[in-house]
Amino acid sequence: MVTIPQHGPRNELNDMRTFAEDLSHLPAIETWRIRIDWCSGDRALEIEHLSKDGLELSNAEFWALYQGIYQTIDGEFTALIAGQPICTLTAVDSSYWEIQGPESFELHMQQRYGLYHSHNLEG
């Protein structure tokens, strides 16, 4: 697992629409299992309500549903192929993403977005 920042060095937002190109490095995703606790954009409240107990959608249905969302504050996305998870992307508190998947995919995400470093100082 790698942890990447949700905001880039120029405060650009890293979210699912950003990751669409990265996901093309994986075999063709058939289905998504999602649970969104909090997101922002078109249909946000509807998506939060529909997925509160988990929602499974085809790849096309997922992208159609999520196209208007610009930020996932808290949520989890698991990509499936033949019913088996291939990767999981988890948004945590509008701060970072936890990425689990094939080592090559995790490395790609780390190289493209960098590693998340907490700004909390422990004394």
Backbone hydrogen bonds, N-H to C=O, Kabsch-Sander energy under -0.5 kcal/mol:
donor,donor_aa,acceptor,acceptor_aa,energy
2,V,99,I,-2.2
4,I,2,V,-0.5
4,I,97,W,-2.5
6,Q,95,S,-2.4
7,H,95,S,-0.5
8,G,12,E,-3.4
11,N,8,G,-2.0
14,N,6,Q,-3.3
15,D,13,L,-0.7
18,T,15,D,-0.6
19,F,15,D,-2.1
20,A,16,M,-0.9
20,A,17,R,-0.6
21,E,18,T,-0.6
23,L,19,F,-2.7
24,S,20,A,-0.7
24,S,21,E,-0.8
25,H,22,D,-1.9
26,L,23,L,-1.7
30,E,80,L,-2.2
31,T,80,L,-1.8
32,W,57,L,-3.3
33,R,78,T,-2.6
34,I,32,W,-0.5
34,I,55,L,-3.0
35,R,76,E,-2.0
37,D,35,R,-0.6
37,D,74,D,-1.7
38,W,74,D,-2.2
40,S,71,Q,-2.8
42,D,68,G,-1.7
44,A,41,G,-1.7
47,I,43,R,-2.8
48,E,44,A,-2.7
49,H,45,L,-2.4
50,L,46,E,-3.1
51,S,47,I,-2.1
52,K,48,E,-0.5
52,K,49,H,-0.9
54,G,51,S,-2.1
55,L,34,I,-2.1
57,L,32,W,-2.7
59,N,30,E,-2.1
62,F,58,S,-2.7
63,W,59,N,-2.2
64,A,60,A,-2.1
65,L,61,E,-2.5
66,Y,62,F,-2.8
67,Q,63,W,-0.9
69,I,66,Y,-1.8
70,Y,40,S,-2.0
71,Q,40,S,-1.5
73,I,38,W,-2.0
73,I,71,Q,-0.6
74,D,38,W,-1.9
75,G,91,A,-1.7
76,E,35,R,-2.6
77,F,89,L,-2.5
78,T,33,R,-2.6
79,A,77,F,-0.5
79,A,87,C,-2.5
80,L,31,T,-3.2
81,I,84,Q,-2.6
84,Q,81,I,-2.1
86,I,79,A,-3.2
87,C,79,A,-1.1
88,T,100,Q,-2.7
89,L,77,F,-2.7
90,T,98,E,-2.4
91,A,75,G,-2.6
91,A,89,L,-0.5
92,V,96,Y,-2.8
93,D,91,A,-0.5
94,S,73,I,-2.4
95,S,92,V,-2.6
96,Y,92,V,-1.5
97,W,4,I,-3.0
98,E,90,T,-2.5
99,I,2,V,-3.2
99,I,97,W,-0.6
100,Q,88,T,-2.7
100,Q,98,E,-0.5
105,F,102,P,-0.6
106,E,102,P,-2.5
107,L,103,E,-2.5
108,H,104,S,-2.1
109,M,105,F,-2.5
110,Q,106,E,-2.4
111,Q,107,L,-2.7
112,R,108,H,-2.4
113,Y,109,M,-2.5
114,G,110,Q,-2.2
116,Y,3,T,-2.9
122,E,120,N,-0.5
